Amino acid sequence: MSEQAFRKTKGEYIIDTDPALIDRELVHRYLSNESYWAKGVPFEIVSKSIDHSLCFGLYHGSRQIGFARMVTDRATFTYLADVFILEEERGKGLSKWMMQEIDTHPDLQGLRRWMLGTRDAHVLYEQFGWTVITEEQRPRFMQRHFPEVYRSEKAQMP
Ligand SMILES: CC(C)(COP(=O)(O)OP(=O)(O)OC[C@H]1O[C@@H](n2cnc3c(N)ncnc32)[C@H](O)[C@@H]1OP(=O)(O)O)[C@@H](O)C(=O)NCCC(=O)NCCS
């Protein structure tokens, strides 16, 4: 897949989609130990997911401090996953800046549907046009969900 350069700066902060810049150990450490959605995820799975997604790294100088991953065909659909800002950098508007810049990425224009799952950050996403799926819309959507997939061998997908 041809990767176009995408880099935005705000003072000392940088958003870049270059997969070579991503600190995969840091992303894995956060997702595996701290996140509420991917606890225990193996390094190899995180690394493979980065290889096959459009990833937005957020950096303070050369140090990575945040991340967001778009699982997308770059034509019709995208799923936003693995959004985080390291604790010491939260509350500075950085995730809002990241959402704002993600919206401008050339490969995410004109898509028919964007989706995400969140436990408690609805208010963040609502500021960028996301809406909760309503009761009337709900029957149109289905999922296969394996929340225990990283917890035991038995829970692996068949
Ligand atoms: C959620 C998270 C990415 C927000 O990052 P941040 O840079 O601290 O957020 P910002 O400073 O850009 O502001 C976030 C905005 O969303 C709002 N918000 C809504 N839900 C929130 C939540 N669960 N956590 C933080 N902010 C939330 C804030 O009030 C703020 O809005 P405001 O400025 O209008 O008051 C960060 O708290 C984080 O990494 N949390 C742990 C991982 C996580 O929950 N990721 C999201 C998974 S869907």
The ligand as an SDF file (V2000), in Angstrom:
LIG
                    3D

 48 50  0  0  0  0  0  0  0  0999 V2000
   -9.8940    9.7040   26.3520 C   0  0  0  0  0  0  0  0  0  0  0  0
   -8.5290   10.3620   26.1740 C   0  0  0  0  0  0  0  0  0  0  0  0
   -7.9120    9.8890   24.8620 C   0  0  0  0  0  0  0  0  0  0  0  0
   -8.7250   11.8740   26.1410 C   0  0  0  0  0  0  0  0  0  0  0  0
   -7.4840   12.4790   25.8690 O   0  0  0  0  0  0  0  0  0  0  0  0
   -7.0930   13.9650   26.3590 P   0  0  0  0  0  0  0  0  0  0  0  0
   -6.0070   14.4640   25.4740 O   0  0  0  0  0  0  0  0  0  0  0  0
   -6.8390   13.9670   27.8050 O   0  0  0  0  0  0  0  0  0  0  0  0
   -8.4400   14.7370   26.0650 O   0  0  0  0  0  0  0  0  0  0  0  0
   -8.5980   16.2770   25.6500 P   0  0  0  0  0  0  0  0  0  0  0  0
   -7.8100   17.1280   26.5640 O   0  0  0  0  0  0  0  0  0  0  0  0
   -8.3240   16.4000   24.1700 O   0  0  0  0  0  0  0  0  0  0  0  0
  -10.1500   16.5220   25.9190 O   0  0  0  0  0  0  0  0  0  0  0  0
  -11.0880   15.4940   25.7670 C   0  0  0  0  0  0  0  0  0  0  0  0
  -12.4450   16.0880   25.7110 C   0  0  0  0  0  0  0  0  0  0  0  0
  -13.3790   15.0050   25.7490 O   0  0  0  0  0  0  0  0  0  0  0  0
  -14.0690   15.0180   26.9790 C   0  0  0  0  0  0  0  0  0  0  0  0
  -14.1530   13.6290   27.4500 N   0  0  0  0  0  0  0  0  0  0  0  0
  -15.2360   12.8830   27.3350 C   0  0  0  0  0  0  0  0  0  0  0  0
  -15.0490   11.6710   27.8150 N   0  0  0  0  0  0  0  0  0  0  0  0
  -13.7900   11.6330   28.2330 C   0  0  0  0  0  0  0  0  0  0  0  0
  -13.0010   10.6100   28.8290 C   0  0  0  0  0  0  0  0  0  0  0  0
  -13.4800    9.3990   29.1120 N   0  0  0  0  0  0  0  0  0  0  0  0
  -11.7320   10.8790   29.1210 N   0  0  0  0  0  0  0  0  0  0  0  0
  -11.2240   12.1060   28.8440 C   0  0  0  0  0  0  0  0  0  0  0  0
  -11.9370   13.1170   28.2880 N   0  0  0  0  0  0  0  0  0  0  0  0
  -13.2190   12.8670   27.9840 C   0  0  0  0  0  0  0  0  0  0  0  0
  -13.3210   15.9750   27.8940 C   0  0  0  0  0  0  0  0  0  0  0  0
  -14.1790   16.5470   28.8120 O   0  0  0  0  0  0  0  0  0  0  0  0
  -12.7750   16.9670   26.8760 C   0  0  0  0  0  0  0  0  0  0  0  0
  -13.7850   17.8150   26.4060 O   0  0  0  0  0  0  0  0  0  0  0  0
  -13.8010   19.3990   26.7290 P   0  0  0  0  0  0  0  0  0  0  0  0
  -12.4210   19.9080   26.4000 O   0  0  0  0  0  0  0  0  0  0  0  0
  -14.8480   19.9300   25.8200 O   0  0  0  0  0  0  0  0  0  0  0  0
  -14.1020   19.4730   28.1650 O   0  0  0  0  0  0  0  0  0  0  0  0
   -7.5680   10.0600   27.3580 C   0  0  0  0  0  0  0  0  0  0  0  0
   -8.2030   10.4190   28.5420 O   0  0  0  0  0  0  0  0  0  0  0  0
   -7.1500    8.6140   27.4500 C   0  0  0  0  0  0  0  0  0  0  0  0
   -6.1670    8.1950   26.8370 O   0  0  0  0  0  0  0  0  0  0  0  0
   -7.8970    7.8210   28.2330 N   0  0  0  0  0  0  0  0  0  0  0  0
   -7.5980    6.4180   28.4370 C   0  0  0  0  0  0  0  0  0  0  0  0
   -7.8260    5.6120   27.1900 C   0  0  0  0  0  0  0  0  0  0  0  0
   -9.2070    5.8050   26.6190 C   0  0  0  0  0  0  0  0  0  0  0  0
  -10.1940    5.7810   27.3330 O   0  0  0  0  0  0  0  0  0  0  0  0
   -9.2390    5.9860   25.3060 N   0  0  0  0  0  0  0  0  0  0  0  0
  -10.4800    6.1810   24.5660 C   0  0  0  0  0  0  0  0  0  0  0  0
  -11.0120    4.8800   24.1710 C   0  0  0  0  0  0  0  0  0  0  0  0
  -12.4760    5.0920   23.1890 S   0  0  0  0  0  0  0  0  0  0  0  0
  1  2  1  0
  2  3  1  0
  2  4  1  0
  2 36  1  0
  4  5  1  0
  5  6  1  0
  6  7  2  0
  6  8  1  0
  6  9  1  0
  9 10  1  0
 10 11  2  0
 10 12  1  0
 10 13  1  0
 13 14  1  0
 14 15  1  0
 15 16  1  0
 15 30  1  0
 16 17  1  0
 17 18  1  0
 17 28  1  0
 18 19  1  0
 18 27  1  0
 19 20  2  0
 20 21  1  0
 21 22  1  0
 21 27  2  0
 22 23  1  0
 22 24  2  0
 24 25  1  0
 25 26  2  0
 26 27  1  0
 28 29  1  0
 28 30  1  0
 30 31  1  0
 31 32  1  0
 32 33  2  0
 32 34  1  0
 32 35  1  0
 36 37  1  0
 36 38  1  0
 38 39  2  0
 38 40  1  0
 40 41  1  0
 41 42  1  0
 42 43  1  0
 43 44  2  0
 43 45  1  0
 45 46  1  0
 46 47  1  0
 47 48  1  0
M  END
$$$$
